[in-house]
Amino acid sequence: RHRSLDFFFFLNWDLFTLNETEMRGLLMGELLTVVALRSVLYSPQITLRSSMSRVAKSATSDSSESVVELPRQWIVLRKDLAETWPTGSMVAQACHASIAAIWESQNDELTQLYMKEIARMHKVVLEVKDDVELNTVAEKLKSEGIIFSLWIEQPENIPTCLATKPYYKKNAPSALKRLRLCS
């Protein structure tokens, strides 16, 4: 088996090969996902850390290739629900909010760009401790003029999460900057 890191495999219903130029076009997070998949599926003897190091170096070594920044979507989940709700239900809540935010902003230029580059979507999933903090974040986003969808699970009428429409990282909502990544 070819053990060089010149070729990577990306999982998207089927496996296909990415050449070096295509790898440079990936966002770093996506690139590391490709490395992780390849390391686990094809060469478990290659350590993930050394693989990521080589890929990161390769991806940034050619300055003539520039990676175009794409918009990303932020999702905020309530951490307290994870104590009593199944993981699948939590994932479903994030999906509901994400799709609602995309649908509600479907005519927005950044949303259209985000959807056009569907294989390169980037989401940042954050957490808040409870419904009070989620509602506080929602109010701050509203005051910033950020477009988002607050998902309220029915028929229980429980606010579970929210998702923004896509924005560039440099325009990340300030209300989200101090939140922790969801763990």
Contact map, one row per residue, 1 for C-alpha under 8 A:
111000000000000000000000000000000000000000000000000000000000000000000000000000000000000000000000000000000000000000000000000000000000000000000000000000000000000000000000000000000000000
111100000000000000000000000000000000000000000000000000000000000000000000000000000000000000000000000000000000000000000000000000000000000000000000000000000000000000000000000000000000000
111110000000000000000000000000000000000000100000000000000000000000000000000000000000000000000000000000000000000000000000000000000000000000000000000000000000000000000000000000000000000
011111100000000000000000000000000000000000000000000000000000000000000000000000000000000000000000000000000000000000000000000000000000000000000000000000000000000000000000000000000000000
001111110000000000000000000000000000000000000000001001100000000000000000000000000000000000000000000000000000000000000000000000000000000000000000000000000000000000000000000000000000000
000111110000000000110000000000000000000000000000000000000000000000000000000000000000000000000000000000000000000000000000000000000000000000000000000000000000000000000000000000000000000
000111111000000011110000000000000000000000000000000000000000000000000000000000000000000000000000000000000000000000000000000000000000000000000000000000000000000000000000000000000000000
000011111100000011100000000000000110010000000000000000000000000000000000000000000000000000000000000000000000000000000000000000000000000000000000000000000000000000000000000000000000000
000000111110001111000000000000000110110000000000000000000000000000000000000000000000000000000000000000000000000000000000000000000000000000000000000000000000000000000000000000000000000
000000011111001111000000000000000100110000000000000000000000000000000000000000000000000000000000000000000000000000000000000000000000000000000000000000000000000000000000000000000000000
000000001111111100000000000000000100100000000000000000000000000000000000000000000000000000000000000000000000000000000000000000000000000000000000000000000000000000000000000000000000000
000000000111111000000000000000000000000000000000000000000000000000000000000000000000000000000000000000000000000000000000000000000000000000000000000000000000000000000000000000000000000
000000000011111000000000000000000000000000000000000000000000000000000000000000000000000000000000000000000000000000000000000000000000000000000000000000000000000000000000000000000000000
000000000011111100000000000000000000000000000000000000000000000000000000000000000000000000000000000000000000000000000000000000000000000000000000000000000000000000000000000000000000000
000000001111111110000000000000000000000000000000000000000000000000000000000000000000000000000000000000000000000000000000000000000000000000000000000000000000000000000000000000000000000
000000001110011111000000000000000000000000000000000000000000000000000000000000000000000000000000000000000000000000000000000000000000000000000000000000000000000000000000000000000000000
000000111100001111100000000000000000000000000000000000000000000000000000000000000000000000000000000000000000000000000000000000000000000000000000000000000000000000000000000000000000000
000000111100000111111110000000000000000000000000000000000000000000000000000000000000000000000000000000000000000000000000000000000000000000000000000000000000000000000000000000000000000
000001110000000011111110000000000000000000000000000000000000000000000000000000000000000000000000000000000000000000000000000000000000000000000000000000000000000000000000000000000000000
000001100000000001111111000000000000000000000000000000000000000000000000000000000000000000000000000000000000000000000000000000000000000000000000000000000000000000000000000000000000000
000000000000000001111111100000000000000000000000000000000000000010000000000000000000000000000000000000000000000000000000000000000000000000000000000000000000000000000000000000000000000
000000000000000001111111110000000000000000000000000000000000000000000000000000000000000000000000000000000000000000000000000000000000000000000000000000000000000000000000000000000000000
000000000000000001111111110000100000000000000000000000000010000000000000000000000000000000000000000000000000000000000000000000000000000000000000000000000000000000000000000000000000000
000000000000000000011111111000000000000000000000000000000111000011100000000000000000000000000000000000000000000000000000000000000000000000000000000000000000000000000000000000000000000
000000000000000000001111111000000000000000000000000000000000000011110000000000000000000000000000000000000000000000000000000000000000000000000000000000000000000000000000000000000000000
000000000000000000000111111101100000000000000000000000000000000000100000000000000000000000000000000000000000000000000001000000000000000000000000000000000000000000000000000000000000000
000000000000000000000001111111100000000000000000000000000000000000101000000000000000000000000000000000000000000000000001000000000000000000000000000000000000000000000000000000000000000
000000000000000000000000011111110000000000000000000000010000000000000000000000000000000000000000000000000000000000000000000000000000000000000000000000000000000000000000000000000000000
000000000000000000000000001111111000000000000000000000000000000000000000000000000000000000000000000000000000000000000000000000000000000000000000000000000000000000000000000000000000000
000000000000000000000000011111111100000000000000000000000000000000000000000000000000000000000000000000000000000000000001000000000000000000000000000000000000000000000000000000000000000
000000000000000000000010011111111110000000000000000000100000000000000000000000000000000000000000000000000000000000000000000000000000000000000000000000000000000000000000000000000000000
000000000000000000000000000111111111000000000000000100100000000000000000000000000000000000000000000000000000000000000000000000000000000000000000000000000000000000000000000000000000000
000000000000000000000000000011111111100000000000000000000000000000000000000000000000000000000000000000000000000000000000000000000000000000000000000000000000000000000000000000000000000
000000011110000000000000000001111111110000000000000000000000000000000000000000000000000000000000000000000000000000000000000000000000000000000000000000000000000000000000000000000000000
000000011000000000000000000000111111111000000001001100100000000000000000000000000000000000000000000000000000000000000000000000000000000000000000000000000000000000000000000000000000000
000000000000000000000000000000011111111100000001000100000000000000000000000000000000000000000000000000000000000000000000000000000000000000000000000000000000000000000000000000000000000
000000001110000000000000000000001111111111000000000000000000000000000000000000000000000000000000000000000000000000000000000000000000000000000000000000000000000000000000000000000000000
000000011100000000000000000000000111111111100000000000000000000000000000000000000000000000000000000000000000000000000000000000000000000000000000000000000000000000000000000000000000000
000000000000000000000000000000000011111111111111001000000000000000000000000000000000000000000000000000000000000000000000000000000000000000000000000000000000000000000000000000000000000
000000000000000000000000000000000001111111110000000000000000000000000000000000000000000000000000000000000000000000000000000000000000000000000000000000000000000000000000000000000000000
000000000000000000000000000000000000111111110000000000000000000000000000000000000000000000000000000000000000000000000000000000000000000000000000000000000000000000000000000000000000000
000000000000000000000000000000000000111111110000000000000000000000000000000000000000000000000000000000000000000000000000000000000000000000000000000000000000000000000000000000000000000
001000000000000000000000000000000000011111111100000000000000000000000000000000000000000000000000000000000000000000000000000000000000000000000000000000000000000000000000000000000000000
000000000000000000000000000000000000001111111110000000000000000000000000000000000000000000000000000000000000000000000000000000000000000000000000000000000000000000000000000000000000000
000000000000000000000000000000000000001000111110000000000000000000000000000000000000000000000000000000000000000000000000000000000000000000000000000000000000000000000000000000000000000
000000000000000000000000000000000000001000111111011000000000000000000000000000000000000000000000000000000000000000000000000000000000000000000000000000000000000000000000000000000000000
000000000000000000000000000000000000001000011111111000000000000000000000000000000000000000000000000000000000000000000000000000000000000000000000000000000000000000000000000000000000000
000000000000000000000000000000000011001000000111111100000000000000000000000000000000000000000000000000000000000000000000000000000000000000000000000000000000000000000000000000000000000
000000000000000000000000000000000000000000000011111110000000000000000000000000000000000000000000000000000000000000000000000000000000000000000000000000000000000000000000000000000000000
000000000000000000000000000000000000000000000111111111000000000000000000000000000000000000000000000000000000000000000000000000000000000000000000000000000000000000000000000000000000000
000010000000000000000000000000000010001000000111111111100000000000000000000000000000000000000000000000000000000000000000000000000000000000000000000000000000000000000000000000000000000
000000000000000000000000000000010011000000000001111111110000000000000000000000000000000000000000000000000000000000000000000000000000000000000000000000000000000000000000000000000000000
000000000000000000000000000000000000000000000000111111111000000000000000000000000000000000000000000000000000000000000000000000000000000000000000000000000000000000000000000000000000000
000010000000000000000000000000000000000000000000011111111100000000000000000000000000000000000000000000000000000000000000000000000000000000000000000000000000000000000000000000000000000
000010000000000000000000000000110010000000000000001111111110000000000000000000000000000000000000000000000000000000000000000000000000000000000000000000000000000000000000000000000000000
000000000000000000000000000100000000000000000000000111111111000000000000000000000000000000000000000000000000000000000000000000000000000000000000000000000000000000000000000000000000000
000000000000000000000000000000000000000000000000000011111111100000000000000000000000000000000000000000000000000000000000000000000000000000000000000000000000000000000000000000000000000
000000000000000000000001000000000000000000000000000001111111110000000000000000000000000000000000000000000000000000000000000000000000000000000000000000000000000000000000000000000000000
000000000000000000000011000000000000000000000000000000111111110000000000000000000000000000000000000000000000000000000000000000000000000000000000000000000000000000000000000000000000000
000000000000000000000001000000000000000000000000000000011111111000000000000000000000000000000000000000000000000000000000000000000000000000000000000000000000000000000000000000000000000
000000000000000000000000000000000000000000000000000000001111111000000000000000000000000000000000000000000000000000000000000000000000000000000000000000000000000000000000000000000000000
000000000000000000000000000000000000000000000000000000000111111110000000000000000000000000000000000000000000000000000000000000000000000000000000000000000000000000000000000000000000000
000000000000000000000000000000000000000000000000000000000001111111000000000000000000000000000000000000000000000000000000000000000000000000000000000000000000000000000000000000000000000
000000000000000000000000000000000000000000000000000000000000011111000000000000000000000000000000000000000000000000000000000000000000000000000000000000000000000000000000000000000000000
000000000000000000001001100000000000000000000000000000000000011111100000000000000000000000000000000000000000000000000000000000000000000000000000000000000000000000000000000000000000000
000000000000000000000001100000000000000000000000000000000000001111110000000000000000000000000000000000000000000000000000000000000000000000000000000000000000000000000000000000000000000
000000000000000000000001111000000000000000000000000000000000000011111000000000000000000000000000000000000000000000000000000000000000000000000000000000000000000000000000000000000000000
000000000000000000000000100000000000000000000000000000000000000001111100000000000000000000000000000000000000000000000000000000000000000000000000000000000000000000000000000000000000000
000000000000000000000000001000000000000000000000000000000000000000111110000000000000000000000000000000000000000000000000000000000000000000000000000000000000000000000001000000000000000
000000000000000000000000000000000000000000000000000000000000000000011111000000000000000000000000000000000000000011000000100000000000000000000000000000000000000000000001000000000000000
000000000000000000000000000000000000000000000000000000000000000000001111100000000000000000000000000000000000011011000000010000000000000000000000000000000000000000000111100000000000000
000000000000000000000000000000000000000000000000000000000000000000000111110000000000000000000000000000000000000001000000111100000000000000000000000000000000000000000111100000000000000
000000000000000000000000000000000000000000000000000000000000000000000011111000000000000000000000010000000000000000000000011100000000000000000000000000000000000000111110000000000000000
000000000000000000000000000000000000000000000000000000000000000000000001111100000000000000000000000000000000000000000000001111000000000000000000000000000000000000111100000000000000000
000000000000000000000000000000000000000000000000000000000000000000000000111110000000000000000100110000000000000000000000001111000000000000000000000000000000000011110000000000000000000
000000000000000000000000000000000000000000000000000000000000000000000000011111000000000000000100000000000000000000000000000011110000010000000000000000000000000011100000000000000000000
000000000000000000000000000000000000000000000000000000000000000000000000001111100000000001000100000000000000000000000000000011110000010000000000000000000000000111000000000000000000010
000000000000000000000000000000000000000000000000000000000000000000000000000111111100000000000000000000000000000000000000000000111110010000000000000000000000000110000000000000000000000
000000000000000000000000000000000000000000000000000000000000000000000000000011111110000000000000000000000000000000000000000000111100000000000000000000000000000000000000000000000000010
000000000000000000000000000000000000000000000000000000000000000000000000000001111111000000000000000000000000000000000000000000001100000000000000000000000000000000000000000000000000000
000000000000000000000000000000000000000000000000000000000000000000000000000001111111100001000000000000000000000000000000000000000100000000000000000000000000000100000000000000000000000
000000000000000000000000000000000000000000000000000000000000000000000000000001111111111001000000000000000000000000000000000000000000000000000000000000000000000000000000000000000000000
000000000000000000000000000000000000000000000000000000000000000000000000000000111111100000000000000000000000000000000000000000000000000000000000000000000000000000000000000000000000000
000000000000000000000000000000000000000000000000000000000000000000000000000000011111110000000000000000000000000000000000000000000000000000000000000000000000000000000000000000000000000
000000000000000000000000000000000000000000000000000000000000000000000000000000001111111011000000000000000000000000000000000000000000000000000000000000000000000000000000000000000000000
000000000000000000000000000000000000000000000000000000000000000000000000000000000101111111000000000000000000000000000000000000000000000000000000000000000000000000000000000000000000000
000000000000000000000000000000000000000000000000000000000000000000000000000000000100111111100000000000000000000000000000000000000000000000000000000000000000000000000000000000000000000
000000000000000000000000000000000000000000000000000000000000000000000000000000000000011111110000000000000000000000000000000000000000000000000000000000000000000000000000000000000000000
000000000000000000000000000000000000000000000000000000000000000000000000000000000000111111111000000000000000000000000000000000000000000000000000000000000000000000000000000000000000000
000000000000000000000000000000000000000000000000000000000000000000000000000010001100111111111100000000000000000000000000000000000000000000000000000000000000000000000000000000000000000
000000000000000000000000000000000000000000000000000000000000000000000000000000000000001111111110000000000000000000000000000000000000000000000000000000000000000000000000000000000000000
000000000000000000000000000000000000000000000000000000000000000000000000000000000000000111111111000000000000000000000000000000000000000000000000000000000000000000000000000000000000000
000000000000000000000000000000000000000000000000000000000000000000000000000000000000000011111111100000000000000000000000000000000000000000000000000000101000000110000000000000000000000
000000000000000000000000000000000000000000000000000000000000000000000000001110000000000001111111110000000000000000000000000000000000000000000000000000000000000011100000000000000000000
000000000000000000000000000000000000000000000000000000000000000000000000000000000000000000111111111000000000000000000000000000000000000000000000000000000000000000000000000000000000000
000000000000000000000000000000000000000000000000000000000000000000000000000000000000000000011111111100000000000000000000000000000000000000000000000000100000000000000000000000000000000
000000000000000000000000000000000000000000000000000000000000000000000000001000000000000000001111111110000000000000000000000000000000000000000000000011100000000011100000000000000000000
000000000000000000000000000000000000000000000000000000000000000000000000101000000000000000000111111111000000000000000000000000000000000000000000000010000000000001111000000000000000000
000000000000000000000000000000000000000000000000000000000000000000000000000000000000000000000011111111100000000000000000000000000000000000000000000000000000000000000000000000000000000
000000000000000000000000000000000000000000000000000000000000000000000000000000000000000000000001111111110000000000000000000000000000000000000000000010000000000000000000000000000000000
000000000000000000000000000000000000000000000000000000000000000000000000000000000000000000000000111111111000000000000000000000000000000000000000001110000000000000111000000000000000000
000000000000000000000000000000000000000000000000000000000000000000000000000000000000000000000000011111111100001000000000000000000000000000000000000000000000000000001100000000000000000
000000000000000000000000000000000000000000000000000000000000000000000000000000000000000000000000001111111100000000000000000000000000000000000000000000000000000000000000000000000000000
000000000000000000000000000000000000000000000000000000000000000000000000000000000000000000000000000111111100000000000000000000000000000000000000000010000000000000000000000000000000000
000000000000000000000000000000000000000000000000000000000000000000000000000000000000000000000000000011111111001000000000000000000000000000000000001000000000000000001000000000000000000
000000000000000000000000000000000000000000000000000000000000000000000000000000000000000000000000000001111111001100000000000000000000000000000000000000000000000000000000000000000000000
000000000000000000000000000000000000000000000000000000000000000000000000000000000000000000000000000000001111101100000000000000000000000000000000000000000000000000000000000000000000000
000000000000000000000000000000000000000000000000000000000000000000000000000000000000000000000000000000001111111100000000000000000000000000000000000000000000000000000000000000000000000
000000000000000000000000000000000000000000000000000000000000000000000000000000000000000000000000000000000011111110000000000000000000000000000000000000000000000000000000000000000000000
000000000000000000000000000000000000000000000000000000000000000000000010000000000000000000000000000000000001111111000000000000000000000000000000000000000000000000000110000000000000000
000000000000000000000000000000000000000000000000000000000000000000000010000000000000000000000000000001001111111111100000000000000000000000000000000000000000000000001100000000000000000
000000000000000000000000000000000000000000000000000000000000000000000000000000000000000000000000000000000111111111110000000000000000000000000000000000000000000000000000000000000000000
000000000000000000000000000000000000000000000000000000000000000000000110000000000000000000000000000000000000111111111000000000000000000000000000000000000000000000000000000000000000000
000000000000000000000000000000000000000000000000000000000000000000000111000000000000000000000000000000000000011111111100100000000000000000000000000000000000000000000100000000000000000
000000000000000000000000000000000000000000000000000000000000000000000000000000000000000000000000000000000000001111111100100000000000000000000000000000000000000000000000000000000000000
000000000000000000000000000000000000000000000000000000000000000000000000000000000000000000000000000000000000000111111100000000000000000000000000000000000000000000000000000000000000000
000000000000000000000000000000000000000000000000000000000000000000000000000000000000000000000000000000000000000011111111100000000000000000000000000000000000000000000000000000000000000
000000000000000000000000000000000000000000000000000000000000000000000000000000000000000000000000000000000000000001111111100000000000000000000000000000000000000000000000000000000000000
000000000000000000000000000000000000000000000000000000000000000000000000000000000000000000000000000000000000000000001111100000000000000000000000000000000000000000000000000000000000000
000000000000000000000000011001000000000000000000000000000000000000000000000000000000000000000000000000000000000000001111110000000000000000000000000000000000000000000000000000000000000
000000000000000000000000000000000000000000000000000000000000000000000101000000000000000000000000000000000000000001101111111000000000000000000000000000000000000000000000000000000000000
000000000000000000000000000000000000000000000000000000000000000000000011100000000000000000000000000000000000000000000001111100000000000000000000000000000000000000000000000000000000000
000000000000000000000000000000000000000000000000000000000000000000000001111000000000000000000000000000000000000000000000111110000000000000000000000000000000000000000000000000000000000
000000000000000000000000000000000000000000000000000000000000000000000001111000000000000000000000000000000000000000000000011111000000000000000000000000000000000000000000000000000000100
000000000000000000000000000000000000000000000000000000000000000000000000011110000000000000000000000000000000000000000000001111100000000000000000000000000000000000000000000000000000110
000000000000000000000000000000000000000000000000000000000000000000000000011110000000000000000000000000000000000000000000000111110000000000000000000000000000000000000000000000000011110
000000000000000000000000000000000000000000000000000000000000000000000000000111100000000000000000000000000000000000000000000011111000000000000000000000000000000000000000000000000011111
000000000000000000000000000000000000000000000000000000000000000000000000000111100000000000000000000000000000000000000000000001111100110000000000000000000000000000000000000000000011000
000000000000000000000000000000000000000000000000000000000000000000000000000001110000000000000000000000000000000000000000000000111110110000000000000000000000000000000000000000000000000
000000000000000000000000000000000000000000000000000000000000000000000000000001111000000000000000000000000000000000000000000000011111110000000000000000000000000000000000000000000000000
000000000000000000000000000000000000000000000000000000000000000000000000000001000000000000000000000000000000000000000000000000001111111000000000000000000000001100000000000000000000000
000000000000000000000000000000000000000000000000000000000000000000000000000000000000000000000000000000000000000000000000000000000111111100000000000000000000000000000000000000000000000
000000000000000000000000000000000000000000000000000000000000000000000000000000000000000000000000000000000000000000000000000000011111111110000000000000000000000000000000000000000000000
000000000000000000000000000000000000000000000000000000000000000000000000000111000000000000000000000000000000000000000000000000011111111111000000000000000000001011000000000000000000000
000000000000000000000000000000000000000000000000000000000000000000000000000000000000000000000000000000000000000000000000000000000011111111100000000000000000000000000000000000000000000
000000000000000000000000000000000000000000000000000000000000000000000000000000000000000000000000000000000000000000000000000000000001111111110000000000000000000000000000000000000000000
000000000000000000000000000000000000000000000000000000000000000000000000000000000000000000000000000000000000000000000000000000000000111111111000000000000000000000000000000000110000000
000000000000000000000000000000000000000000000000000000000000000000000000000000000000000000000000000000000000000000000000000000000000011111111100000001000000000001000000000000000000000
000000000000000000000000000000000000000000000000000000000000000000000000000000000000000000000000000000000000000000000000000000000000001111111110000000000000000000000000000000000000000
000000000000000000000000000000000000000000000000000000000000000000000000000000000000000000000000000000000000000000000000000000000000000111111111000000000000000000000000000000100000000
000000000000000000000000000000000000000000000000000000000000000000000000000000000000000000000000000000000000000000000000000000000000000011111111111100000000000000000000000010100000000
000000000000000000000000000000000000000000000000000000000000000000000000000000000000000000000000000000000000000000000000000000000000000001111111111000000000000000000000000000000000000
000000000000000000000000000000000000000000000000000000000000000000000000000000000000000000000000000000000000000000000000000000000000000000111111110000000000000000000000000000000000000
000000000000000000000000000000000000000000000000000000000000000000000000000000000000000000000000000000000000000000000000000000000000000000011111110000000000000000000000000010000000000
000000000000000000000000000000000000000000000000000000000000000000000000000000000000000000000000000000000000000000000000000000000000000000001111111000000000000000000000000000000000000
000000000000000000000000000000000000000000000000000000000000000000000000000000000000000000000000000000000000000000000000000000000000000000001111111100000000000000010000000010000000000
000000000000000000000000000000000000000000000000000000000000000000000000000000000000000000000000000010001000000000000000000000000000000000001100111110000000000000011000000000000000000
000000000000000000000000000000000000000000000000000000000000000000000000000000000000000000000000000010000000000000000000000000000000000000001000011111000000000001111000000000000000000
000000000000000000000000000000000000000000000000000000000000000000000000000000000000000000000000110110010000000000000000000000000000000000000000001111100000000001110000000000000000000
000000000000000000000000000000000000000000000000000000000000000000000000000000000000000000000000100000000000000000000000000000000000000001000000000111110000001111100000000000000000000
000000000000000000000000000000000000000000000000000000000000000000000000000000000000000000001001100000000000000000000000000000000000000000000000000011111000001111000000000000000000000
000000000000000000000000000000000000000000000000000000000000000000000000000000000000000000000000000000000000000000000000000000000000000000000000000001111100111110000000000000000000000
000000000000000000000000000000000000000000000000000000000000000000000000000000000000000000001000000000000000000000000000000000000000000000000000000000111111111100000000000000000000000
000000000000000000000000000000000000000000000000000000000000000000000000000000000000000000000000000000000000000000000000000000000000000000000000000000011111110000000000000000000000000
000000000000000000000000000000000000000000000000000000000000000000000000000000000000000000000000000000000000000000000000000000000000000000000000000000001111100000000000000000000000000
000000000000000000000000000000000000000000000000000000000000000000000000000000000000000000000000000000000000000000000000000000000000000000000000000000001111110000000000000000000000000
000000000000000000000000000000000000000000000000000000000000000000000000000000000000000000000000000000000000000000000000000000000000000000000000000000011111111000000000000000000000000
000000000000000000000000000000000000000000000000000000000000000000000000000000000000000000000000000000000000000000000000000000000000000000000000000000011101111100000000000000000000000
000000000000000000000000000000000000000000000000000000000000000000000000000000000000000000000000000000000000000000000000000000000010010000000000000001111000111110000000000000000000000
000000000000000000000000000000000000000000000000000000000000000000000000000011001000000000001000000000000000000000000000000000000010000000000000000001111000011111000000000000000000000
000000000000000000000000000000000000000000000000000000000000000000000000001111000000000000001100100000000000000000000000000000000000010000000000000001110000001111100000000000000000000
000000000000000000000000000000000000000000000000000000000000000000000000001110000000000000000100110000000000000000000000000000000000010001000000000111100000000111110000000000000000000
000000000000000000000000000000000000000000000000000000000000000000000000111100000000000000000100110010000000000000000000000000000000000000000000000111000000000011111000000000000000000
000000000000000000000000000000000000000000000000000000000000000000000000111000000000000000000000010010000000000000000000000000000000000000000000011110000000000001111110000000000000000
000000000000000000000000000000000000000000000000000000000000000000000000110000000000000000000000010011001000001000000000000000000000000000000000001100000000000000111110000000000000000
000000000000000000000000000000000000000000000000000000000000000000000011110000000000000000000000000001000000011001000000000000000000000000000000000000000000000000011111000000000000000
000000000000000000000000000000000000000000000000000000000000000000000011100000000000000000000000000000000000010000000000000000000000000000000000000000000000000000011111101100000000000
000000000000000000000000000000000000000000000000000000000000000000001111000000000000000000000000000000000000000000000000000000000000000000000000000000000000000000000111111100000000000
000000000000000000000000000000000000000000000000000000000000000000000011000000000000000000000000000000000000000000000000000000000000000000000000000000000000000000000011111100000000000
000000000000000000000000000000000000000000000000000000000000000000000000000000000000000000000000000000000000000000000000000000000000000000000000000000000000000000000001111100000000000
000000000000000000000000000000000000000000000000000000000000000000000000000000000000000000000000000000000000000000000000000000000000000000000000000000000000000000000011111110000000000
000000000000000000000000000000000000000000000000000000000000000000000000000000000000000000000000000000000000000000000000000000000000000000000000000000000000000000000011111111011000000
000000000000000000000000000000000000000000000000000000000000000000000000000000000000000000000000000000000000000000000000000000000000000000001001010000000000000000000000001111111000000
000000000000000000000000000000000000000000000000000000000000000000000000000000000000000000000000000000000000000000000000000000000000000000000000000000000000000000000000000111111100000
000000000000000000000000000000000000000000000000000000000000000000000000000000000000000000000000000000000000000000000000000000000000000010011000000000000000000000000000000011111100000
000000000000000000000000000000000000000000000000000000000000000000000000000000000000000000000000000000000000000000000000000000000000000010000000000000000000000000000000000111111110000
000000000000000000000000000000000000000000000000000000000000000000000000000000000000000000000000000000000000000000000000000000000000000000000000000000000000000000000000000111111110000
000000000000000000000000000000000000000000000000000000000000000000000000000000000000000000000000000000000000000000000000000000000000000000000000000000000000000000000000000001111111000
000000000000000000000000000000000000000000000000000000000000000000000000000000000000000000000000000000000000000000000000000001110000000000000000000000000000000000000000000000011111100
000000000000000000000000000000000000000000000000000000000000000000000000000000000000000000000000000000000000000000000000000001110000000000000000000000000000000000000000000000000111110
000000000000000000000000000000000000000000000000000000000000000000000000000000000000000000000000000000000000000000000000000111100000000000000000000000000000000000000000000000000011111
000000000000000000000000000000000000000000000000000000000000000000000000000010100000000000000000000000000000000000000000000011100000000000000000000000000000000000000000000000000001111
000000000000000000000000000000000000000000000000000000000000000000000000000000000000000000000000000000000000000000000000000000100000000000000000000000000000000000000000000000000000111
